[in-house]
Amino acid sequence: MMAIESDLVTADVVEVGEFPHIAQRYQVYAVPKVVFNESVSFDGNRPEAAFIGAIEAVTQKDEGDSTS
Amino acid sequence: MPIIPQEDQDYIRNLYEEKLVGKVTLRMYSQRETGLLVPGQECATCRDTRQLLEEVVALSDKLELEVHDFYSEREAAAAEGVTEIPAIVLEGENKGTVRFIGAPAGYEFATLIEDLVDVSRGTTELQLHSRETLASLTEPVHIKVFVTPT
């Protein structure tokens, strides 16, 4: 839904059972797992606000060019 | 033998009759179904995914399926960010990019069915604050949701 509202958002639903190398690369031990810009992630179903919070976190983090 | 049970087909057909607005193209990247398997290039779920999508697009004249060969159209696939198959790219009224990597089985089938409605309408039921935040983004955000079929 996020990707429908903004041309800057790409959303992939990835079935990791078929692609174990992806599961390994992203350290997926529980599903669903959600990763934002390779830097912020969370496990499990979260409310909409958590997604928006993560999006704000990654976009601000990129601006500050800091790492964590 | 259909993959989608008749009862579900009837439900989705009615849903789409009521909710779909604009046309949606489901662009699937797959491999040729020749029966010959090149080692390292076997796509275990491509055939079933293709059949599933054919059944889905048959439920509304607003839906169209394009099937591309990942191995002979690598540049097009790469341009869309497709690196694994099967992959499905949804194109309609959506502003951003919506993709499914791997077979949309189990719960993800429901997600696909619902996403097709949102992509067709170009709107979502997200809260106003969320939509405002998304509309004001100035840099790209790539969200990956990892799932398994359940």
Backbone of each chain as ProteinMPNN parsed JSONL, in Angstrom:
{"seq_chain_A": "MMAIESDLVTADVVEVGEFPHIAQRYQVYAVPKVVFNESVSFDGNRPEAAFIGAIEAVTQKDEGDSTS", "coords_chain_A": {"N_chain_A": [[0.826, -1.205, 0.0], [1.989, 1.169, 0.717], [3.65, 1.698, -1.422], [1.896, 2.319, -3.359], [1.089, 4.83, -2.874], [3.249, 6.547, -3.213], [5.671, 7.598, -5.561], [8.248, 7.178, -4.949], [8.54, 4.957, -3.508], [9.315, 1.537, -3.328], [7.994, -1.649, -3.127], [8.563, -4.896, -2.182], [7.335, -8.149, -2.008], [8.624, -10.937, -0.708], [9.042, -14.32, -1.136], [10.583, -16.225, 0.931], [11.017, -18.914, 1.31], [11.494, -20.064, -1.121], [13.845, -18.931, -1.841], [16.462, -19.413, -0.341], [18.973, -18.227, -0.125], [18.447, -15.545, -0.037], [17.048, -15.328, 2.326], [19.075, -15.936, 4.045], [20.904, -13.87, 3.567], [19.509, -11.663, 4.521], [19.096, -12.386, 7.064], [16.732, -13.721, 7.921], [14.855, -15.02, 10.276], [12.414, -15.264, 11.329], [9.088, -14.863, 10.206], [6.441, -12.559, 9.332], [9.18, -10.594, 8.106], [10.349, -7.323, 7.914], [12.167, -5.12, 5.945], [13.691, -2.001, 5.628], [15.161, -0.023, 3.251], [17.523, -1.507, 3.489], [18.489, -1.016, 6.023], [16.895, -0.532, 8.35], [14.874, -2.668, 10.289], [12.123, -4.843, 11.16], [10.514, -7.511, 12.978], [7.633, -9.513, 12.516], [4.047, -8.834, 12.492], [3.171, -5.495, 12.312], [1.614, -2.428, 13.369], [0.292, 0.089, 11.137], [1.481, 2.573, 11.772], [4.017, 1.868, 12.636], [5.317, 1.156, 10.322], [5.368, 3.603, 8.995], [6.882, 5.034, 10.798], [9.328, 3.688, 10.534], [9.939, 4.287, 7.909], [10.271, 7.038, 8.092], [12.481, 7.01, 9.758], [14.509, 5.803, 8.163], [14.715, 7.594, 6.056], [15.454, 9.941, 7.271], [17.811, 9.132, 8.41], [19.375, 8.6, 6.16], [19.697, 11.183, 5.2], [21.248, 12.351, 7.18], [23.464, 10.899, 6.782], [24.597, 9.062, 8.475], [25.605, 6.077, 10.2], [24.293, 3.018, 11.533]], "CA_chain_A": [[0.0, 0.0, 0.0], [2.894, 2.325, 0.791], [4.2, 1.955, -2.762], [0.845, 2.835, -4.23], [0.907, 6.245, -2.545], [4.414, 7.387, -3.512], [6.512, 7.068, -6.641], [9.593, 6.922, -4.427], [8.522, 3.724, -2.706], [9.267, 0.224, -3.969], [7.643, -2.67, -2.138], [8.699, -6.27, -2.65], [6.943, -9.254, -1.141], [9.583, -11.97, -1.098], [8.749, -15.631, -0.549], [11.952, -16.666, 1.208], [11.128, -20.368, 1.246], [12.036, -20.409, -2.433], [15.152, -18.291, -2.049], [17.165, -19.47, 0.951], [20.119, -17.301, -0.083], [17.937, -14.22, 0.366], [16.752, -15.447, 3.759], [20.358, -15.913, 4.742], [21.505, -12.537, 3.445], [18.775, -10.707, 5.36], [18.952, -12.991, 8.384], [15.31, -13.902, 8.192], [14.636, -16.182, 11.15], [10.982, -15.299, 11.603], [8.333, -14.099, 9.211], [7.062, -11.685, 8.345], [10.233, -9.666, 8.494], [10.268, -6.181, 7.012], [13.427, -4.381, 5.9], [13.574, -0.709, 4.946], [16.437, 0.493, 2.731], [18.643, -2.332, 3.956], [19.085, -0.546, 7.282], [15.995, -0.655, 9.494], [14.0, -3.822, 10.086], [11.428, -5.392, 12.314], [9.886, -8.813, 12.8], [6.238, -9.664, 12.911], [3.056, -7.878, 12.008], [3.156, -4.253, 13.079], [0.603, -1.493, 12.88], [0.676, 1.021, 10.075], [2.353, 3.624, 12.293], [5.38, 1.353, 12.736], [5.877, 1.244, 8.968], [5.629, 5.018, 8.716], [8.017, 5.389, 11.653], [10.544, 3.123, 9.935], [10.214, 5.066, 6.684], [10.832, 8.318, 8.546], [13.816, 6.749, 10.304], [15.516, 5.567, 7.117], [14.927, 8.766, 5.21], [16.236, 10.909, 8.052], [19.155, 8.579, 8.594], [20.117, 8.811, 4.927], [20.041, 12.597, 5.099], [22.347, 12.613, 8.097], [24.605, 10.118, 6.311], [25.233, 8.354, 9.575], [25.349, 4.646, 10.151], [24.018, 2.408, 12.83]], "C_chain_A": [[0.857, 1.25, 0.0], [3.371, 2.707, -0.61], [3.143, 2.506, -3.7], [0.721, 4.345, -4.052], [2.1, 7.127, -2.914], [5.275, 6.768, -4.598], [7.943, 6.801, -6.175], [9.664, 5.615, -3.642], [8.44, 2.493, -3.613], [8.96, -0.794, -2.882], [7.749, -4.046, -2.774], [8.153, -7.219, -1.592], [7.781, -10.441, -1.593], [9.281, -13.262, -0.362], [10.102, -16.315, -0.294], [12.126, -18.188, 1.191], [11.754, -20.822, -0.072], [13.461, -19.913, -2.621], [15.94, -18.254, -0.743], [18.35, -18.513, 1.023], [19.676, -15.901, 0.324], [17.65, -14.23, 1.864], [18.027, -15.332, 4.575], [20.95, -14.498, 4.737], [20.835, -11.536, 4.386], [18.496, -11.244, 6.761], [17.489, -13.096, 8.801], [15.129, -15.181, 9.002], [13.169, -16.321, 11.52], [10.291, -14.48, 10.529], [7.006, -13.645, 9.806], [8.2, -10.875, 8.943], [10.213, -8.544, 7.452], [11.563, -5.392, 7.104], [13.22, -3.11, 5.069], [14.957, -0.236, 4.546], [17.65, -0.231, 3.317], [19.148, -1.954, 5.347], [18.189, -0.708, 8.51], [15.088, -1.85, 9.249], [13.216, -4.13, 11.345], [10.786, -6.713, 11.95], [8.414, -8.722, 13.187], [5.325, -8.613, 12.311], [3.053, -6.654, 12.89], [2.08, -3.349, 12.525], [1.194, -0.527, 11.848], [1.685, 2.063, 10.561], [3.805, 3.163, 12.389], [6.075, 1.419, 11.374], [6.258, 2.689, 8.658], [6.836, 5.486, 9.54], [9.331, 4.897, 11.06], [10.93, 3.904, 8.677], [10.824, 6.414, 7.063], [12.255, 8.117, 9.054], [14.846, 6.56, 9.188], [15.743, 6.808, 6.264], [15.708, 9.828, 5.978], [17.667, 10.437, 8.219], [20.013, 8.814, 7.345], [20.571, 10.259, 4.806], [21.242, 12.925, 5.972], [23.618, 11.849, 7.73], [25.335, 9.419, 7.449], [24.919, 6.866, 9.449], [24.985, 4.145, 11.535], [23.776, 0.93, 12.626]], "O_chain_A": [[0.517, 2.256, -0.622], [3.481, 3.888, -0.94], [3.47, 3.097, -4.729], [0.299, 5.052, -4.967], [1.967, 8.351, -2.924], [5.574, 5.574, -4.569], [8.753, 6.26, -6.928], [10.732, 5.223, -3.172], [7.619, 2.42, -4.527], [9.602, -0.797, -1.831], [7.102, -4.326, -3.783], [8.482, -7.096, -0.412], [7.661, -10.896, -2.73], [9.264, -13.304, 0.868], [10.685, -16.91, -1.201], [13.244, -18.69, 1.073], [12.451, -21.835, -0.126], [14.196, -20.423, -3.466], [16.072, -17.203, -0.115], [18.698, -18.038, 2.104], [20.433, -15.16, 0.951], [17.962, -13.276, 2.578], [18.057, -14.718, 5.642], [21.429, -14.003, 5.757], [21.494, -10.677, 4.971], [17.759, -10.638, 7.539], [17.077, -12.632, 9.865], [15.239, -16.286, 8.471], [12.735, -17.38, 11.974], [10.854, -13.517, 10.01], [6.495, -14.301, 10.713], [8.185, -10.521, 10.122], [10.077, -8.798, 6.255], [12.009, -5.036, 8.195], [12.658, -3.14, 3.974], [15.83, -0.066, 5.397], [18.676, 0.387, 3.6], [20.142, -2.517, 5.808], [18.685, -0.993, 9.599], [14.587, -2.036, 8.14], [13.592, -3.733, 12.447], [10.544, -7.005, 10.779], [8.023, -7.954, 14.066], [5.774, -7.639, 11.706], [2.942, -6.775, 14.11], [1.677, -3.475, 11.368], [2.408, -0.364, 11.723], [2.631, 2.396, 9.847], [4.724, 3.97, 12.242], [7.27, 1.703, 11.288], [7.335, 2.96, 8.127], [7.689, 6.228, 9.053], [10.332, 5.613, 11.082], [12.11, 4.146, 8.423], [11.776, 6.873, 6.432], [13.13, 8.948, 8.813], [15.945, 7.109, 9.267], [16.859, 7.042, 5.8], [16.532, 10.535, 5.398], [18.611, 11.226, 8.175], [21.188, 9.169, 7.432], [21.687, 10.534, 4.365], [22.135, 13.672, 5.572], [24.694, 12.101, 8.273], [26.547, 9.212, 7.388], [24.056, 6.468, 8.668], [25.316, 4.751, 12.554], [23.523, 0.207, 13.59]]}, "seq_chain_B": "MPIIPQEDQDYIRNLYEEKLVGKVTLRMYSQRETGLLVPGQECATCRDTRQLLEEVVALSDKLELEVHDFYSEREAAAAEGVTEIPAIVLEGENKGTVRFIGAPAGYEFATLIEDLVDVSRGTTELQLHSRETLASLTEPVHIKVFVTPT", "coords_chain_B": {"N_chain_B": [[-7.646, -28.77, -14.092], [-8.394, -26.36, -11.817], [-6.346, -24.048, -9.902], [-7.3, -22.129, -8.187], [-9.986, -22.464, -6.066], [-13.414, -22.992, -7.057], [-15.308, -21.611, -5.553], [-13.811, -19.525, -4.42], [-13.038, -18.254, -6.736], [-15.499, -17.234, -7.59], [-16.021, -15.437, -5.547], [-13.86, -13.632, -5.816], [-14.299, -12.705, -8.394], [-16.685, -11.285, -8.116], [-15.863, -9.374, -6.237], [-13.973, -7.951, -7.745], [-15.542, -7.042, -9.822], [-16.97, -5.132, -8.511], [-14.99, -3.459, -7.358], [-12.666, -2.916, -8.957], [-11.128, -0.385, -10.899], [-9.302, 1.013, -12.78], [-7.273, -0.369, -15.449], [-5.069, -3.13, -14.884], [-1.846, -4.37, -15.316], [-0.276, -7.434, -15.008], [2.895, -8.24, -14.831], [4.762, -10.88, -15.495], [7.807, -12.43, -14.751], [9.406, -15.201, -15.932], [10.376, -18.515, -16.875], [11.075, -20.227, -19.94], [8.844, -22.854, -20.66], [9.97, -25.513, -21.419], [10.517, -28.042, -20.737], [13.042, -28.871, -20.772], [15.648, -28.651, -18.541], [17.966, -26.376, -17.473], [20.834, -26.792, -15.616], [20.918, -25.174, -12.491], [19.147, -23.306, -13.306], [16.581, -24.0, -12.719], [13.228, -23.35, -12.202], [11.19, -23.803, -9.74], [8.58, -23.077, -9.122], [7.514, -21.626, -11.183], [5.778, -22.556, -13.241], [3.36, -23.217, -11.907], [2.817, -20.73, -10.787], [2.378, -19.2, -13.044], [0.071, -20.442, -14.04], [-1.681, -19.886, -11.942], [-1.812, -17.067, -12.085], [-2.922, -16.785, -14.604], [-5.429, -17.758, -14.091], [-6.31, -15.82, -12.31], [-6.35, -13.399, -13.84], [-8.344, -14.051, -15.569], [-10.588, -13.518, -14.196], [-11.406, -10.931, -14.354], [-12.019, -8.423, -16.789], [-10.432, -6.274, -16.623], [-7.936, -6.949, -15.962], [-4.691, -7.937, -16.994], [-2.327, -10.264, -18.204], [1.115, -10.429, -18.691], [3.685, -12.401, -19.868], [7.059, -12.792, -19.426], [10.252, -13.91, -20.579], [12.715, -14.558, -18.395], [15.389, -15.212, -18.875], [15.947, -14.599, -21.551], [15.297, -11.994, -21.635], [16.88, -10.368, -20.04], [17.82, -7.745, -19.685], [15.527, -6.14, -19.607], [14.347, -7.24, -17.369], [16.259, -6.639, -15.426], [16.11, -3.887, -15.491], [13.742, -3.53, -14.238], [14.367, -4.291, -11.78], [14.273, -6.956, -11.252], [15.536, -9.9, -10.075], [15.222, -12.487, -9.418], [13.248, -15.418, -10.122], [10.011, -17.0, -9.883], [8.794, -13.724, -10.687], [6.592, -11.02, -10.127], [5.385, -8.084, -11.424], [3.373, -5.392, -10.649], [1.339, -3.254, -12.508], [-0.445, -0.388, -12.697], [-2.526, 2.051, -11.538], [-0.809, 2.701, -9.576], [1.631, 4.659, -7.839], [4.244, 4.122, -6.977], [6.441, 1.219, -7.006], [5.347, -2.114, -7.127], [6.005, -5.346, -6.269], [6.041, -8.931, -6.463], [8.005, -11.484, -5.321], [8.766, -14.727, -5.991], [6.415, -17.457, -5.581], [3.06, -16.393, -5.192], [1.693, -17.718, -2.821], [-0.505, -19.321, -0.425], [-1.117, -17.199, 2.317], [-0.125, -15.011, 1.0], [-1.382, -15.019, -1.401], [-3.858, -13.897, -0.894], [-2.958, -11.349, -0.255], [-1.99, -10.524, -2.755], [-4.393, -10.5, -4.237], [-5.781, -8.453, -2.917], [-3.993, -6.322, -3.244], [-4.167, -5.927, -5.976], [-6.578, -4.628, -6.205], [-6.03, -2.166, -4.927], [-3.974, -1.218, -6.59], [-5.319, -0.955, -8.963], [-7.059, 1.1, -8.343], [-5.44, 3.1, -7.446], [-5.427, 4.183, -4.992], [-5.341, 3.942, -1.392], [-6.244, 2.512, 1.794], [-4.867, 3.704, 3.77], [-4.044, 5.69, 6.668], [-4.605, 9.239, 6.949], [-2.382, 10.687, 7.9], [-0.305, 8.917, 7.31], [-0.429, 8.836, 4.533], [0.206, 11.44, 3.948], [2.831, 11.609, 4.897], [4.078, 9.811, 3.138], [3.626, 11.095, 0.731], [5.256, 13.255, 0.987], [7.84, 12.405, 0.806], [11.277, 12.62, -0.085], [13.26, 11.101, -0.991], [14.234, 7.826, -2.211], [12.569, 4.899, -0.956], [12.964, 1.596, -0.138], [11.113, -1.122, 0.475], [11.194, -4.286, 1.82], [9.36, -7.156, 2.243], [9.529, -10.049, 3.925], [8.339, -13.281, 3.589], [6.758, -16.487, 4.238], [5.064, -19.249, 2.705], [1.916, -19.924, 4.112]], "CA_chain_B": [[-7.931, -28.616, -12.651], [-7.964, -25.012, -11.414], [-5.668, -23.879, -8.621], [-8.198, -21.355, -7.325], [-11.274, -23.161, -5.954], [-14.528, -22.296, -7.71], [-15.948, -20.697, -4.595], [-12.948, -18.351, -4.322], [-13.139, -17.555, -8.024], [-16.759, -16.476, -7.594], [-15.854, -14.323, -4.603], [-12.938, -12.631, -6.38], [-14.94, -12.108, -9.569], [-17.636, -10.291, -7.608], [-15.068, -8.302, -5.632], [-13.345, -7.162, -8.808], [-16.629, -6.374, -10.542], [-17.362, -3.982, -7.699], [-13.908, -2.583, -6.884], [-11.608, -2.527, -9.896], [-11.438, 0.838, -11.644], [-8.428, 1.073, -13.949], [-6.667, -1.634, -15.869], [-3.818, -3.519, -14.229], [-1.041, -5.378, -16.003], [0.588, -8.266, -14.163], [4.032, -8.603, -15.669], [5.441, -11.991, -14.83], [9.08, -12.92, -15.284], [9.379, -16.642, -15.749], [11.307, -19.135, -17.815], [10.36, -21.029, -20.94], [8.454, -24.164, -20.137], [10.347, -26.426, -22.495], [10.739, -29.399, -20.249], [14.489, -29.014, -20.608], [16.089, -27.84, -17.42], [19.387, -26.036, -17.431], [21.236, -26.828, -14.203], [21.048, -23.85, -11.893], [18.086, -22.402, -13.781], [15.259, -24.568, -12.518], [12.294, -22.505, -11.455], [10.275, -24.829, -9.248], [7.196, -22.623, -8.968], [7.114, -20.758, -12.303], [4.638, -23.082, -13.976], [2.155, -23.049, -11.086], [2.549, -19.301, -10.643], [1.783, -18.751, -14.291], [-1.32, -20.926, -14.101], [-2.439, -19.126, -10.944], [-2.056, -15.719, -12.595], [-3.869, -16.899, -15.719], [-6.762, -17.888, -13.49], [-6.681, -14.528, -11.7], [-6.707, -12.398, -14.853], [-9.594, -14.484, -16.204], [-11.715, -13.133, -13.332], [-11.835, -9.565, -14.655], [-11.468, -7.949, -18.057], [-9.527, -5.16, -16.34], [-6.625, -7.505, -15.639], [-3.984, -8.502, -18.135], [-1.076, -10.935, -17.838], [2.224, -10.486, -19.665], [4.709, -13.319, -19.373], [8.36, -12.536, -20.047], [11.288, -14.903, -20.282], [13.767, -13.916, -17.598], [16.741, -15.467, -19.39], [16.178, -13.929, -22.836], [14.997, -10.561, -21.482], [17.575, -10.001, -18.81], [17.935, -6.293, -19.528], [14.223, -5.634, -19.172], [14.159, -7.699, -15.993], [17.157, -5.865, -14.574], [15.589, -2.515, -15.44], [12.633, -3.536, -13.283], [14.881, -4.751, -10.494], [13.935, -8.372, -11.059], [16.747, -10.713, -10.065], [14.827, -13.868, -9.122], [11.952, -15.766, -10.695], [9.087, -16.116, -10.574], [8.566, -12.388, -10.147], [5.399, -10.387, -10.697], [5.375, -6.632, -11.252], [2.008, -4.904, -10.871], [1.342, -1.922, -13.114], [-1.77, 0.188, -12.868], [-2.55, 3.449, -11.093], [0.135, 2.863, -8.459], [2.699, 5.641, -8.076], [5.514, 3.42, -6.798], [6.604, -0.11, -7.599], [4.856, -3.226, -6.311], [6.475, -6.601, -6.863], [6.004, -10.177, -5.696], [9.117, -12.343, -5.709], [8.36, -16.057, -5.535], [5.0, -17.748, -5.824], [2.132, -15.802, -4.213], [0.902, -18.838, -2.308], [-0.991, -19.177, 0.945], [-1.627, -15.893, 2.707], [0.292, -14.003, 0.017], [-2.365, -14.955, -2.482], [-4.839, -12.885, -0.457], [-2.299, -10.05, -0.39], [-1.991, -10.19, -4.18], [-5.768, -10.188, -4.643], [-6.105, -7.127, -2.362], [-3.118, -5.324, -3.87], [-4.665, -5.641, -7.325], [-7.628, -3.613, -6.051], [-5.381, -0.874, -4.643], [-3.22, -0.794, -7.78], [-6.317, -0.557, -9.953], [-7.7, 2.345, -7.914], [-4.422, 4.122, -7.176], [-5.635, 4.722, -3.648], [-5.27, 2.936, -0.341], [-6.994, 2.872, 2.995], [-3.93, 4.173, 4.795], [-4.505, 6.89, 7.37], [-4.215, 10.506, 6.333], [-1.01, 11.023, 8.295], [0.591, 8.038, 6.56], [-0.413, 9.252, 3.128], [0.939, 12.718, 3.886], [4.259, 11.298, 5.046], [4.54, 9.186, 1.903], [3.589, 12.084, -0.345], [6.295, 14.265, 1.186], [9.176, 11.808, 0.718], [12.156, 13.251, -1.081], [14.254, 10.126, -1.437], [13.615, 6.519, -2.375], [12.472, 3.934, 0.141], [12.736, 0.245, -0.657], [10.598, -1.979, 1.541], [11.125, -5.713, 1.486], [8.61, -7.928, 3.224], [9.88, -11.462, 3.755], [7.242, -14.135, 4.044], [6.766, -17.873, 3.777], [3.673, -19.638, 2.475], [1.291, -20.552, 5.283]], "C_chain_B": [[-7.457, -27.241, -12.179], [-7.255, -25.01, -10.068], [-6.594, -23.137, -7.65], [-9.549, -22.066, -7.256], [-12.416, -22.316, -6.515], [-15.168, -21.244, -6.803], [-15.147, -19.389, -4.472], [-12.989, -17.545, -5.623], [-14.385, -16.685, -8.06], [-16.641, -15.252, -6.705], [-14.997, -13.211, -5.217], [-13.575, -11.951, -7.59], [-15.922, -11.005, -9.133], [-16.919, -9.09, -7.009], [-14.522, -7.37, -6.711], [-14.38, -6.412, -9.64], [-16.985, -5.063, -9.842], [-16.226, -2.97, -7.523], [-12.885, -2.145, -7.922], [-12.054, -1.317, -10.698], [-10.614, 0.875, -12.935], [-7.848, -0.285, -14.274], [-5.359, -1.886, -15.127], [-3.133, -4.585, -15.086], [-0.21, -6.121, -14.97], [1.713, -8.747, -15.063], [4.823, -9.675, -14.942], [6.753, -12.293, -15.533], [9.186, -14.379, -14.9], [10.495, -17.251, -16.579], [10.488, -19.971, -18.781], [10.057, -22.399, -20.374], [8.706, -25.214, -21.211], [10.436, -27.861, -22.037], [12.221, -29.683, -20.101], [14.92, -28.11, -19.479], [17.592, -27.623, -17.499], [19.799, -26.046, -15.964], [21.454, -25.418, -13.662], [19.955, -22.895, -12.33], [16.689, -22.991, -13.57], [14.402, -23.601, -11.702], [11.155, -23.405, -11.004], [8.813, -24.378, -9.267], [6.699, -21.783, -10.135], [5.835, -21.247, -12.993], [3.331, -22.87, -13.185], [1.795, -21.578, -10.922], [1.874, -18.756, -11.892], [0.319, -19.2, -14.391], [-2.215, -20.141, -13.142], [-2.796, -17.742, -11.486], [-3.019, -15.738, -13.781], [-5.296, -17.013, -15.182], [-7.226, -16.569, -12.892], [-7.138, -13.541, -12.771], [-7.996, -12.772, -15.588], [-10.814, -14.015, -15.412], [-12.173, -11.701, -13.56], [-11.233, -9.123, -15.981], [-10.571, -6.728, -17.859], [-8.102, -5.648, -16.047], [-6.0, -8.149, -16.872], [-2.672, -9.112, -17.656], [-0.101, -10.879, -18.998], [3.251, -11.44, -19.086], [5.997, -13.08, -20.153], [9.341, -13.625, -19.653], [12.48, -14.207, -19.636], [15.133, -14.053, -18.273], [16.997, -14.797, -20.739], [15.889, -12.428, -22.748], [15.632, -10.037, -20.203], [17.639, -8.494, -18.589], [16.634, -5.688, -19.022], [13.975, -6.013, -17.715], [15.011, -6.859, -15.041], [16.645, -4.439, -14.412], [14.437, -2.411, -14.441], [13.085, -4.024, -11.913], [14.563, -6.203, -10.218], [15.204, -9.208, -11.164], [16.452, -12.177, -9.768], [13.515, -14.138, -9.84], [11.332, -16.915, -9.901], [8.991, -14.758, -9.891], [7.364, -11.788, -10.868], [5.474, -8.899, -10.388], [3.961, -6.155, -11.576], [2.057, -3.484, -11.426], [-0.085, -1.459, -13.377], [-1.709, 1.648, -12.493], [-1.596, 3.694, -9.927], [1.227, 3.864, -8.815], [4.063, 4.968, -7.971], [5.47, 2.035, -7.42], [6.144, -1.191, -6.631], [5.245, -4.536, -6.988], [6.261, -7.763, -5.901], [7.131, -11.05, -6.217], [8.842, -13.73, -5.122], [6.861, -16.24, -5.744], [4.114, -17.092, -4.767], [1.172, -16.863, -3.684], [0.433, -18.54, -0.889], [-1.537, -17.781, 1.204], [-1.254, -14.821, 1.674], [-0.637, -13.936, -1.183], [-3.427, -13.908, -2.147], [-4.254, -11.483, -0.597], [-2.307, -9.603, -1.85], [-3.383, -9.74, -4.633], [-6.158, -8.783, -4.148], [-5.265, -6.033, -3.011], [-3.612, -4.956, -5.268], [-5.77, -4.591, -7.278], [-6.992, -2.243, -5.845], [-4.65, -0.338, -5.872], [-4.183, -0.316, -8.864], [-6.913, 0.806, -9.63], [-6.687, 3.467, -7.693], [-4.59, 4.778, -5.824], [-5.553, 3.584, -2.645], [-6.135, 3.39, 0.827], [-6.054, 3.257, 4.122], [-4.489, 5.445, 5.431], [-3.938, 8.143, 6.715], [-2.762, 10.852, 6.643], [0.004, 10.193, 7.498], [0.711, 8.505, 5.118], [0.335, 10.561, 2.964], [2.448, 12.486, 3.982], [4.821, 10.734, 3.743], [4.602, 10.2, 0.762], [4.731, 13.089, -0.228], [7.707, 13.676, 1.144], [9.998, 12.504, -0.354], [13.235, 12.29, -1.562], [13.625, 8.74, -1.448], [13.605, 5.67, -1.104], [12.152, 2.572, -0.477], [12.339, -0.658, 0.512], [10.587, -3.415, 1.04], [10.382, -6.424, 2.608], [8.903, -9.401, 2.957], [8.799, -12.325, 4.373], [7.54, -15.588, 3.666], [5.317, -18.283, 3.579], [3.098, -20.329, 3.698], [-0.135, -20.941, 4.942]], "O_chain_B": [[-6.255, -26.981, -12.142], [-7.519, -25.85, -9.207], [-6.667, -23.462, -6.465], [-10.194, -22.252, -8.287], [-12.386, -21.086, -6.456], [-15.515, -20.145, -7.237], [-15.717, -18.299, -4.426], [-12.976, -16.315, -5.606], [-14.338, -15.538, -8.506], [-17.1, -14.166, -7.06], [-15.339, -12.03, -5.156], [-13.404, -10.748, -7.785], [-15.963, -9.927, -9.727], [-17.303, -7.943, -7.236], [-14.605, -6.148, -6.591], [-14.135, -5.298, -10.103], [-17.257, -4.043, -10.476], [-16.465, -1.763, -7.537], [-12.286, -1.081, -7.767], [-13.205, -1.229, -11.124], [-11.157, 0.781, -14.036], [-7.922, -1.223, -13.481], [-4.636, -0.949, -14.789], [-3.751, -5.558, -15.516], [0.478, -5.507, -14.155], [1.498, -9.57, -15.953], [5.462, -9.422, -13.921], [6.803, -12.398, -16.758], [9.076, -14.753, -13.733], [11.452, -16.566, -16.941], [9.361, -20.37, -18.486], [10.884, -23.021, -19.707], [7.775, -25.732, -21.828], [10.431, -28.786, -22.848], [12.619, -30.613, -19.399], [14.589, -26.925, -19.466], [18.375, -28.569, -17.579], [19.171, -25.372, -15.147], [22.094, -24.583, -14.301], [19.84, -21.794, -11.792], [15.723, -22.529, -14.177], [14.815, -23.109, -10.652], [10.263, -23.731, -11.786], [7.911, -25.202, -9.412], [5.578, -21.275, -10.092], [4.934, -20.462, -13.289], [2.332, -22.404, -13.733], [0.618, -21.217, -10.918], [0.934, -17.964, -11.819], [-0.553, -18.424, -14.779], [-3.345, -19.781, -13.473], [-3.937, -17.296, -11.363], [-3.83, -14.826, -13.946], [-6.236, -16.446, -15.738], [-8.41, -16.239, -12.962], [-8.19, -12.916, -12.633], [-8.66, -11.909, -16.161], [-11.942, -14.103, -15.896], [-13.204, -11.288, -13.029], [-10.071, -9.414, -16.267], [-10.011, -6.208, -18.824], [-7.18, -4.845, -15.903], [-6.669, -8.803, -17.671], [-1.988, -8.543, -16.805], [-0.432, -11.228, -20.131], [3.645, -11.298, -17.928], [6.019, -13.157, -21.382], [9.277, -14.185, -18.559], [13.154, -13.382, -20.253], [15.939, -13.123, -18.247], [18.14, -14.459, -21.049], [16.2, -11.679, -23.674], [14.995, -9.354, -19.4], [17.528, -8.017, -17.459], [16.632, -4.839, -18.131], [13.462, -5.215, -16.931], [14.543, -6.426, -13.988], [16.733, -3.855, -13.332], [14.187, -1.349, -13.873], [12.276, -4.153, -10.994], [14.582, -6.635, -9.066], [15.866, -9.226, -12.202], [17.345, -13.019, -9.86], [12.758, -13.213, -10.134], [12.054, -17.718, -9.311], [9.096, -14.657, -8.668], [7.153, -12.02, -12.059], [5.609, -8.502, -9.23], [3.417, -6.468, -12.635], [2.737, -2.617, -10.876], [-0.822, -2.052, -14.164], [-0.926, 2.406, -13.066], [-1.582, 4.785, -9.356], [1.691, 3.91, -9.954], [4.943, 5.22, -8.794], [4.603, 1.717, -8.234], [6.51, -1.18, -5.455], [4.864, -4.799, -8.129], [6.297, -7.593, -4.682], [7.208, -11.326, -7.415], [8.703, -13.884, -3.909], [6.14, -15.288, -6.045], [4.384, -17.217, -3.572], [-0.002, -16.899, -4.051], [0.924, -17.615, -0.241], [-2.318, -17.249, 0.415], [-1.982, -13.844, 1.497], [-0.681, -12.932, -1.894], [-3.842, -13.132, -3.009], [-4.945, -10.547, -1.001], [-2.597, -8.445, -2.148], [-3.528, -8.73, -5.322], [-6.791, -8.02, -4.878], [-5.766, -4.945, -3.295], [-3.488, -3.807, -5.692], [-5.894, -3.767, -8.184], [-7.365, -1.274, -6.505], [-4.703, 0.858, -6.16], [-3.881, 0.627, -9.595], [-7.235, 1.579, -10.533], [-7.038, 4.645, -7.747], [-3.973, 5.804, -5.539], [-5.68, 2.413, -3.002], [-6.677, 4.495, 0.838], [-6.406, 3.148, 5.296], [-5.285, 6.17, 4.833], [-2.924, 8.098, 6.019], [-2.008, 11.259, 5.76], [1.039, 10.705, 7.069], [1.804, 8.562, 4.555], [1.019, 10.771, 1.962], [3.232, 13.087, 3.248], [5.9, 11.127, 3.299], [5.515, 10.168, -0.064], [5.13, 13.701, -1.218], [8.674, 14.385, 1.421], [9.479, 12.92, -1.39], [14.031, 12.629, -2.438], [12.615, 8.5, -0.786], [14.527, 5.731, -0.291], [11.194, 2.426, -1.237], [13.135, -0.916, 1.415], [10.043, -3.717, -0.022], [10.74, -6.302, 3.78], [8.567, -9.931, 1.897], [8.398, -12.129, 5.521], [8.447, -15.874, 2.884], [4.427, -17.724, 4.22], [3.728, -21.225, 4.259], [-0.845, -21.487, 5.787]]}, "name": "protein", "num_of_chains": 2, "seq": "MMAIESDLVTADVVEVGEFPHIAQRYQVYAVPKVVFNESVSFDGNRPEAAFIGAIEAVTQKDEGDSTSMPIIPQEDQDYIRNLYEEKLVGKVTLRMYSQRETGLLVPGQECATCRDTRQLLEEVVALSDKLELEVHDFYSEREAAAAEGVTEIPAIVLEGENKGTVRFIGAPAGYEFATLIEDLVDVSRGTTELQLHSRETLASLTEPVHIKVFVTPT"}
